[in-house]
Amino acid sequence: MIFSTFKAIAFVAALATATPMAYAQSTTELEEDFSRFTAGSESSPSSAINDATGTIPSSYFHQSGWSGYGVHQAGGACALISPDNYGAQLYTPLGAYVGEYEVKVRAKTLASNYRDNAQLTIGLWEDAANQYNQTTYHEPFTTTKSEWREFTFYFNNTTFNSSNLLIAFSTLDKVLIDDVKIGKPTTLTAPTPVGISGFNANGFTAHWNAVNGATHYLFSVFHNVKENENTEKDFLETFSSMKTSGKLPEGWGYKSQSGKEPEFFENSDKGIDGALLFKNGDVITMPDNGGYYTSLEINIVECKMPKNAEEIGDAQIIVELFDGHAWKKFTTIYVDASEYGQDKIFHDFDWTRFVKQDKYKCTSARFRLAGFPDDCALGFCDMAWSTKNTSTTHYDIKDKRVDGTSYTVDGLDPAIDYSFVVKACNAETTSPSSAAFDAIGVTAPVAEPATDVRRDSYTANWQLSPKAESYIVENYDLYTAPADVAGYVVLNEDFSKISGSGVTIDKPFAFQNGKYEKVNMDMVHNNGWQCYWGGYAEGCFVCTGLTDYNISGELVTPQLTLNNDEGRYQVKLKARSMLQNETLIVYSKSTRESKECKINPDDWSTFTLDFTAGQLSDMIAFTSKNHYPFIIDDIKITQNIKAGDHVYTYLNDSETIEEEETSYTFTKLTQPKTDHTYAYRVYGQRVYNDKKVTSEPSNYVTVDFSAGINKTDAAQNATEVARYTVDGVKTSSNTRGIVLVKYSDGSVKKLVK
């Protein structure tokens, strides 16, 4: 940060949190005018009407379930008066605030507040007993003591599919609120992309959430095209042209809360030759010069400040960046009243974080001022920024009309990464664009027949996959049923390997693994189990979690074959909770088909669950509904199979294989039993923006062991002595394709490279 000779206002980033409580569930659409808050007045509210737990008698509201603390009657309005460092809070009844909602509220600062304006925050929270999880759906609103104002807040909750949600109104000051209305919005909001499916070399299927009121959508696909030149440009704007023209410089945007035109400011006595006036609620947008920003420095000047420094309060400048498709919040700059009373500050933004996170980069920035007294102003002057042109955006599909919430794209270049955006439409309007969603992935490799099959080894082969940087091969036991079998055991796990630990279920051992990790084979009989916030006790498995943050532990089976018998299968298990009554959820990772089981901490319960939508590659997960720890044991998954049906059982996988390799040899295998053989499938992998991306698996390839039943691996001390093409021509180790390798013991091995 570079300062002028004047002492500056300090700008700091901050995040405030609060702690809601849980109360009775109710409908999500509601309206409250506080007409039953009859005591007190706007100038002299009553004493608090909540008790220490946050309970408020239902007689005060037209709908039961409201709660909070620091809540007072104010003659037909509600006064929120902060009783402590956590602030005053009013909570709506609990409900399922899922999808798009609009929150309206009238508010103003209480006359007895210590400063002229105050901040009211509206938040959407997920709530359970003594637990909370605040979402990003919160927005500061400025109020003044001179007049009531109505504020409207829109949110689109696609994160929490829960009936335990609430809207919270909170403040660290003294604020009056009235006429709360919560319902579906009348304007179209931007759709929210939810992912892609069916990714392949030539395309993918994009998915997004439906928007209330939309009749159709406009879908676009784009990619970046590298330019031949790497052009850097520097820009400086002093706003001096406004003095004579009265207009903003070319490319700049301005929206005033009051509806006024942009204003020019100068104060030569303090060295301010020109500035763009910036008032409460104003939005100022910078030009898009065709390149992405590499630096930005703004000079903020004091144009008209309040007499009392405390009136600056929670003033803030919200900074958003445009990536060519949608605006994204970058940071919030708070004004610190402790250094009030000076005239200039240069603010040099750290652009690194945004550039690293967003490969499409920022092409414009905008600023919104909130929390400043209405009759006061800051100013922008001497704004300097740099841009660089390294790529341009090319639209492969532009505003294609789609009537549903998905669209399948094909005919794309396998070597290019694409993204998509969506807009919602009806007869009257079109919404803003959604955020860009990267449709990146790796095409499933094409697996080829196994080669060099021996009694105790085989070589898996595949074709190179576009964009894949490495590969993983999974080895399976393949059972082919010779006759119909009722209740064939697909998986049986009793955790009996966890023995002699001395760890009891009263005090289990917890891993505290905050990501999915494989369960060690010294604990399970079947390879491929995974857990999230796992643990163990003698002879059983434990899932813990973080109840304070609504995070449940989860246990996941290995990959299973469950598509036989038209997808019908049965899960049997034994379970109990640890702390209190809980609901165990058993569900398919592939189809999300789920069943619920009531468990308690006093004794074990046994469950038999019937499922109907099993897949060829499926995993079954076990977790808790209300985030409390649970214990599980004796898991058995069965399915009726018919003669000729296949059952694949995961055994192990390869190490990571380099991107140019197209084969891998599994060794030290046991001879398959009758009706069994080996099979394999291959995954491609890449790293994109520091995240590992894995393809769908290839088709299973069955290994025919009959031809190699009498063959053994070459002796361990045998060395390669020569390499030949299939035509018998001697070649080098760099030759690609099918080659024959001769070893010092006389054996010959066929490889595919």
Buried (B, 14 or more C-beta within 10 A) or exposed (E): EEEBEBBBBBBEEEEBEBBBBBBEBBEBEBEBBBEBBEBBEBEBBBEBBBEEEBBBEBEBBEEBBBBBBBBBBBBBBBBBBBBEEBBBBBBBBBBBBBBBBBBBBBBBBBEEBEBBBBBBBBBBBBBBEEBBBBBEBBBBBBBBBEEBEEBEBBBBBBBBEBBBBBBBBBBBBBBBBBBBBBBEBEBBBBBBBEEBEBBBBEBBBBBBBBBBBBEBBBBBBBBBEEEEEEEEEEBEBBBBBBEEEEEBBEEBBBEBBEEEEBBBBBBEEEEBEBBBBBBBBBBBBBBBBEBBBBBBBBBBBBBBBBEBBEBBBBBBBBBBBBBBBBBBEBBBBBBBBEBBEBBBBBBEBEBEEBBEEBBBBBBBBBBBBBBBBBEBBBBBBBBBBBBBBBBEBEEBBEBEEBEEBBBEBEEBEEEEBBBBBBBBBEEEEBBBBBBBBBBBBBBBBBBBEBBBBBBBBBBBBBEEBBBBBBBBBBBBBBBBBEEEBEEBEBBEBBBBBBEEEEBEBEEBBBBEBEEEEEBEEEBBEBBBBBBBBBBBBBBBBBBBBBBEEBBBBBBBBBBBBBBBBEBBBBBBBBBBBBEEEBBBBBBBBBBEBEBEBEBEBEEBBEBEBEBEBBBBBBBBBBBBBBBBBBBBBBBBBBBBBEEEBBBBBBBEBBEEBEBEEBBBBBEEBEEBEEEBBBBBBBBBBBEBEEEEBBBBBBEBBBBEBEEBEEBEBBEEEBEEEEBBEEEEEEBEEEBEEBBBBBBEEEBEBBBBB
